[in-house]
C-alpha cells in the first residue's frame, strides 16, 4: 500500500514539472522590403536628331521634351530597382525599326514610348495613352491612371492604335502622349522642370503598380458584370411575371366569354 501511494505521488510530481513539447511552427517566407520584379524597362524617347517631332512651325521641339522626361524616368525606375534600357540617351536620330529591335531583344521587358502631342488647333489639350496588343492594355491603363490623374489637363483616355512601335513589338508596349506642345498652357507645363519630374514619377508609379491597377480594373469590371447580370435577371423575371399575368387574364377573359348568355336577334 505504501509503495502504491509513493508511486502515485512520484507520478504526480512528474506530471506537474514536465513541460509540453513545443508545437512545430509553419515556415513563412521573408520578402525583402525593397524587392522589385525582375523586369527590364525599355524607355523610348520619341524623335531625336534631325527629327524635331510635332508639326511644321511648332515652337517647342518635341524631341527635347521627350528626352528630358525619359532621362528623369530612367532615374526614377533605377531608384525602384529596375534595369533600364534607353533607345536613345542623347539628341540622336534612331529609326523606328531599331527602336523595336532593341525592345524585342529583351524577353522579360516592357516598352514605354514618351511623346508629346501636337495639333493645328491651338486649343487641343489633354493626356492620352496608346496601346495595340491586349497584353499591353493593363500597362497602358496603369500608366494613364497615374499620369492623367496627376496632370492639370484633360483626360483624353486610353486608345488602341496600330503605331509601328506598338504593332511590331512582342512585349507589352505603350505610348504616352504627355500633353500638347501646340497648346500654350501645356507647352509651358512641359518646359517646367517640376512638371517634367512629375510626369516621370507618375509614369514610374504606373509601371511599378501596374498589377494593382489592373486587378482593380478587373474587379470593377466584374462588379459591373454582376450588376448587369442581376439587372438582366430581374428584367427576365419581370417579363415572365408579366407574361404569366397576361396569360391569366386571357384565361379569365375566355371563361367570361364562355359563361356569358347568348344574345338573340330581335
C-alpha positions as CSV (number, residue, x, y, z in Angstrom):
1,X,0.0,0.0,0.0
2,X,2.8,2.4,0.9
3,X,4.6,1.5,-2.4
4,X,1.4,2.3,-4.3
5,X,0.9,5.7,-2.7
6,X,4.6,6.6,-3.3
7,X,4.3,5.6,-6.9
8,X,1.2,7.9,-7.3
9,X,3.0,10.8,-5.6
10,X,6.0,10.4,-7.8
11,X,3.9,10.3,-11.0
12,X,2.0,13.4,-9.8
13,X,5.3,15.2,-9.3
14,X,6.5,14.3,-12.8
15,X,3.3,15.5,-14.4
16,X,3.5,18.8,-12.6
17,X,7.0,19.5,-13.5
18,X,7.1,18.2,-17.1
19,X,6.9,20.9,-19.9
20,X,4.9,20.3,-23.0
21,X,6.8,19.8,-26.3
22,X,6.8,22.9,-28.4
23,X,4.5,22.9,-31.4
24,X,6.1,22.9,-34.8
25,X,5.9,26.4,-36.5
26,X,4.8,26.8,-40.0
27,X,7.7,28.3,-42.0
28,X,6.9,31.8,-43.5
29,X,8.6,33.4,-46.5
30,X,10.5,36.5,-45.7
31,X,10.2,39.0,-48.5
32,X,12.8,41.8,-48.7
33,X,11.1,45.2,-48.3
34,X,12.8,46.7,-51.3
35,X,12.5,43.8,-53.7
36,X,11.1,44.6,-57.1
37,X,10.0,42.4,-60.1
38,X,13.0,41.5,-62.3
39,X,11.6,43.5,-65.2
40,X,13.6,45.4,-67.8
41,X,12.1,48.7,-68.8
42,X,13.0,49.9,-72.3
43,X,12.4,53.7,-72.5
44,X,11.9,55.2,-75.9
45,X,12.3,59.0,-76.1
46,X,10.4,60.0,-79.2
47,X,12.1,61.6,-82.2
48,X,15.6,63.0,-82.0
49,X,18.4,64.3,-84.2
50,X,17.0,65.9,-87.4
51,X,13.5,64.7,-86.4
52,X,12.2,67.5,-84.2
53,X,8.7,66.0,-83.8
54,X,5.4,67.8,-83.8
55,X,4.1,69.8,-86.8
56,X,5.7,72.4,-89.0
57,X,6.1,75.8,-87.3
58,X,5.9,74.3,-83.8
59,X,7.8,76.5,-81.4
60,X,8.8,73.9,-78.8
61,X,10.7,70.9,-80.2
62,X,9.2,67.6,-79.1
63,X,12.5,65.7,-79.3
64,X,13.9,67.8,-76.4
65,X,10.8,67.4,-74.1
66,X,10.6,63.6,-74.6
67,X,14.3,63.2,-73.8
68,X,14.1,65.3,-70.7
69,X,11.2,63.2,-69.4
70,X,12.8,59.9,-70.5
71,X,16.0,60.6,-68.6
72,X,14.1,61.6,-65.5
73,X,12.0,58.4,-65.8
74,X,15.2,56.4,-66.0
75,X,16.4,57.8,-62.7
76,X,13.0,57.1,-61.1
77,X,12.9,53.5,-62.3
78,X,16.6,52.9,-61.4
79,X,15.8,54.0,-57.8
80,X,13.0,51.5,-57.8
81,X,15.4,48.7,-58.7
82,X,14.5,48.2,-62.3
83,X,17.0,47.6,-65.1
84,X,16.5,50.4,-67.6
85,X,17.5,50.5,-71.3
86,X,17.3,53.7,-73.3
87,X,16.7,53.6,-77.1
88,X,18.4,57.0,-77.1
89,X,20.1,58.9,-74.3
90,X,21.1,61.9,-76.4
91,X,19.9,64.1,-79.3
92,X,20.3,61.5,-82.0
93,X,18.0,60.0,-84.6
94,X,17.1,56.3,-84.1
95,X,15.0,54.6,-86.8
96,X,11.7,53.1,-85.7
97,X,12.9,49.6,-86.7
98,X,15.9,49.9,-84.4
99,X,13.8,51.1,-81.5
100,X,11.6,48.0,-81.9
101,X,14.6,45.7,-82.3
102,X,16.0,47.0,-79.0
103,X,12.7,46.4,-77.3
104,X,12.3,42.9,-78.7
105,X,15.8,41.8,-77.7
106,X,14.6,41.7,-74.1
107,X,12.2,38.9,-73.3
108,X,11.2,39.9,-69.8
109,X,10.7,43.6,-70.5
110,X,8.1,46.4,-71.1
111,X,8.4,49.1,-73.7
112,X,7.4,52.7,-72.8
113,X,7.4,55.4,-75.5
114,X,7.4,59.0,-74.4
115,X,5.8,61.6,-76.7
116,X,4.1,64.9,-76.7
117,X,1.1,65.8,-78.9
118,X,0.5,68.5,-81.5
119,X,-2.4,69.8,-83.4
120,X,-3.3,72.7,-85.8
121,X,-5.9,73.8,-83.4
122,X,-4.2,75.5,-80.5
123,X,-6.9,74.8,-78.0
124,X,-6.4,71.0,-78.3
125,X,-5.2,69.7,-75.0
126,X,-5.0,66.7,-72.6
127,X,-3.2,63.4,-71.9
128,X,-3.8,60.2,-73.8
129,X,-2.1,56.8,-73.8
130,X,-2.0,54.3,-76.7
131,X,-1.6,50.5,-76.9
132,X,-2.1,47.9,-79.5
133,X,-1.9,44.3,-78.2
134,X,-4.2,43.0,-75.5
135,X,-1.1,42.2,-73.3
136,X,-0.3,45.9,-73.4
137,X,-3.7,47.2,-72.1
138,X,-3.0,46.7,-68.4
139,X,0.2,48.6,-68.6
140,X,-1.4,51.4,-70.6
141,X,-4.3,51.6,-68.2
142,X,-2.0,51.8,-65.1
143,X,0.3,54.5,-66.6
144,X,-2.6,56.5,-67.8
145,X,-4.4,56.3,-64.5
146,X,-1.5,58.0,-62.7
147,X,-0.3,60.4,-65.4
148,X,-3.8,61.7,-66.3
149,X,-4.8,61.7,-62.6
150,X,-1.9,63.9,-61.6
151,X,-2.0,66.3,-64.6
152,X,-3.8,69.7,-64.6
153,X,-5.1,68.9,-68.1
154,X,-8.0,66.9,-69.5
155,X,-8.0,63.1,-69.6
156,X,-8.3,62.0,-73.3
157,X,-8.4,58.3,-72.4
158,X,-6.6,55.1,-73.3
159,X,-6.8,54.3,-77.0
160,X,-5.9,51.4,-79.3
161,X,-3.8,52.4,-82.3
162,X,-1.5,50.5,-84.7
163,X,1.6,52.7,-84.4
164,X,4.7,50.9,-85.7
165,X,6.5,50.8,-82.4
166,X,3.4,49.3,-80.7
167,X,2.4,47.0,-83.5
168,X,5.8,45.5,-84.1
169,X,6.9,44.9,-80.5
170,X,6.4,41.4,-79.0
171,X,6.4,42.7,-75.4
172,X,3.9,44.9,-73.6
173,X,4.3,48.3,-75.2
174,X,2.6,51.7,-74.6
175,X,3.0,55.2,-76.0
176,X,2.2,58.1,-73.6
177,X,1.3,61.5,-75.1
178,X,2.2,63.8,-72.2
179,X,0.3,66.9,-73.5
180,X,0.0,69.2,-76.5
181,X,3.1,71.4,-77.2
182,X,0.9,73.4,-79.6
183,X,-1.2,74.5,-76.6
184,X,0.3,77.5,-74.9
185,X,-0.6,76.4,-71.4
186,X,0.6,72.8,-71.8
187,X,3.7,73.9,-73.6
188,X,4.6,76.0,-70.6
189,X,4.0,73.0,-68.3
190,X,6.2,70.7,-70.5
191,X,9.1,73.1,-70.3
192,X,9.0,73.2,-66.5
193,X,11.5,71.0,-64.7
194,X,9.0,70.4,-61.9
195,X,6.3,69.2,-64.4
196,X,8.8,67.0,-66.3
197,X,9.7,65.4,-63.0
198,X,6.1,64.9,-62.0
199,X,5.4,63.2,-65.4
200,X,8.4,60.9,-64.8
201,X,7.3,60.0,-61.3
202,X,3.7,59.3,-62.4
203,X,4.8,57.1,-65.3
204,X,7.1,55.3,-63.0
205,X,4.4,54.8,-60.4
206,X,2.1,53.3,-63.1
207,X,4.9,50.9,-64.1
208,X,5.5,49.9,-60.5
209,X,1.9,49.4,-59.6
210,X,0.5,48.1,-62.9
211,X,-0.6,44.8,-61.5
212,X,-2.5,46.5,-58.7
213,X,-4.3,48.9,-61.1
214,X,-5.1,46.0,-63.5
215,X,-6.5,43.9,-60.6
216,X,-8.7,46.9,-59.5
217,X,-9.9,47.4,-63.1
218,X,-10.8,43.7,-63.4
219,X,-12.6,43.8,-60.1
220,X,-14.6,46.8,-61.2
221,X,-15.5,45.2,-64.5
222,X,-16.5,42.0,-62.6
223,X,-18.8,44.1,-60.3
224,X,-20.3,45.9,-63.3
225,X,-20.9,42.5,-64.9
226,X,-22.6,41.1,-61.8
227,X,-24.9,44.2,-61.6
228,X,-25.7,43.8,-65.3
229,X,-26.5,40.2,-64.8
230,X,-28.7,40.9,-61.8
231,X,-30.5,43.6,-63.8
232,X,-31.0,41.2,-66.7
233,X,-32.2,38.6,-64.3
234,X,-34.7,41.0,-62.7
235,X,-35.9,42.1,-66.1
236,X,-36.4,38.5,-67.2
237,X,-38.2,37.7,-64.0
238,X,-40.4,40.8,-64.5
239,X,-41.1,39.7,-68.1
240,X,-42.0,36.2,-67.0
241,X,-44.4,37.6,-64.3
242,X,-45.9,40.0,-66.8
243,X,-46.4,37.1,-69.3
244,X,-47.9,34.9,-66.6
245,X,-50.3,37.7,-65.6
246,X,-51.2,38.2,-69.2
247,X,-51.9,34.5,-69.7
248,X,-54.0,34.5,-66.5
249,X,-56.0,37.5,-67.8
250,X,-56.5,35.8,-71.1
251,X,-57.8,32.6,-69.5
252,X,-60.1,34.7,-67.2
253,X,-61.4,36.6,-70.2
254,X,-62.1,33.3,-72.1
255,X,-64.0,31.9,-69.2
256,X,-66.1,35.0,-69.0
257,X,-67.0,34.8,-72.7
258,X,-68.0,31.2,-72.4
259,X,-70.2,31.8,-69.4
260,X,-71.9,34.9,-70.9
261,X,-75.6,34.2,-72.1
262,X,-76.2,34.1,-75.8
263,X,-78.0,37.1,-77.3
264,X,-81.0,36.6,-79.6
265,X,-81.8,38.7,-82.5
266,X,-85.0,40.8,-82.4
